[in-house]
Structures are given as C-alpha cells and as structure tokens.
Amino acid sequence: MDKQGEAYWKATLGLLTKILAVWFLVSFGAGILFADMLNGIHLGGYPLGFWFAQQGSIYVFVALIFVYAKKMGEIDRKFDVHEE
C-alpha cells in the first residue's frame, strides 16, 4: 500500500476511534458507570443518569451518525477518493 493509502486509513481509523469513544462514554459511561453521579441533576423532571440511559443516548447516537458522515466526507475529499 502506498503512503497516500496508509494516511487515508490512519485518518479513517482515527475518526472511528473518536466516534466509538464518544459512543462508549455516552452509552456505558453516562447510562451505567456515572449514573449515580448524574442522577443529582434533573432534566425534564427525571434524573440525568436515567435520561441518558433511556433517551439521551439515542440523541447522541443520531448526532454521531451525522458527525461521522460529515467528517468522513471531509477525509474522502482530502485524499481525493470522494464520490460525485
């Protein structure tokens, strides 16, 4: 594989690592690990830890899809492998 291809995959894997880290922190971290700490804060009448576990994580996941699509498009254009 040439240097351009290696740089492309390094950028792609870097983006995936960041996206998966956010996914883990929101789903497992906010919903399970830090739920007791977050439950002291209320959002819409519900404890924040419960809110993240039930619906907040869904909002973050949908946002991650859009962030991934945008950033991946930027990476594709940078390395000239984008689709028209």
C-alpha positions in Angstrom: 0.0 0.0 0.0 1.3 3.4 -0.8 1.8 6.3 1.6 -1.5 8.0 0.4 -3.5 4.9 1.2 -1.9 4.4 4.6 -2.6 8.0 5.5 -6.2 7.6 4.4 -6.7 4.6 6.6 -5.0 6.2 9.5 -7.3 9.2 9.3 -10.3 6.8 8.9 -9.4 4.7 11.9 -8.7 7.8 14.0 -12.2 9.1 13.2 -13.7 5.7 14.1 -11.8 5.6 17.4 -13.1 9.0 18.4 -16.6 8.2 17.4 -16.5 4.9 19.3 -15.0 6.5 22.4 -17.9 9.0 22.5 -20.4 6.2 21.9 -18.9 4.2 24.8 -18.8 7.2 27.2 -22.4 8.1 26.5 -23.9 4.6 26.5 -21.9 2.8 29.1 -20.4 5.8 31.0 -23.4 8.1 31.4 -26.0 5.4 31.4 -24.3 3.0 33.8 -20.9 4.0 35.3 -21.6 7.6 36.1 -25.4 7.3 36.5 -25.3 7.8 40.3 -23.3 11.0 40.0 -25.5 12.3 37.2 -28.7 11.5 39.0 -28.2 14.5 41.2 -29.0 16.7 38.2 -32.6 16.7 36.8 -33.6 17.2 33.2 -37.3 17.5 32.4 -38.1 16.1 35.9 -36.0 13.0 35.5 -32.6 12.2 36.9 -29.9 12.9 34.2 -28.4 9.4 34.5 -31.8 7.8 33.8 -32.4 10.3 31.0 -29.1 9.3 29.3 -29.8 5.6 29.7 -33.3 5.9 28.3 -33.3 8.6 25.6 -30.3 10.9 25.8 -28.0 8.3 24.3 -30.3 7.9 21.3 -30.0 11.7 20.5 -26.2 11.4 20.8 -26.1 8.3 18.6 -28.1 10.1 15.9 -25.8 13.1 16.1 -22.8 10.8 15.8 -24.1 9.5 12.5 -24.3 13.0 11.1 -20.8 13.9 12.5 -19.4 10.7 11.1 -20.9 11.3 7.6 -19.6 14.9 7.5 -16.1 14.1 8.8 -15.8 11.0 6.5 -16.8 13.2 3.6 -14.0 15.7 4.5 -11.5 12.8 4.7 -12.6 11.4 1.4 -12.2 14.8 -0.3 -8.8 15.4 1.3 -7.5 12.2 -0.1 -9.4 12.5 -3.4 -11.4 9.3 -3.0 -14.8 11.0 -2.8 -17.8 10.1 -4.9 -19.5 12.6 -7.2 
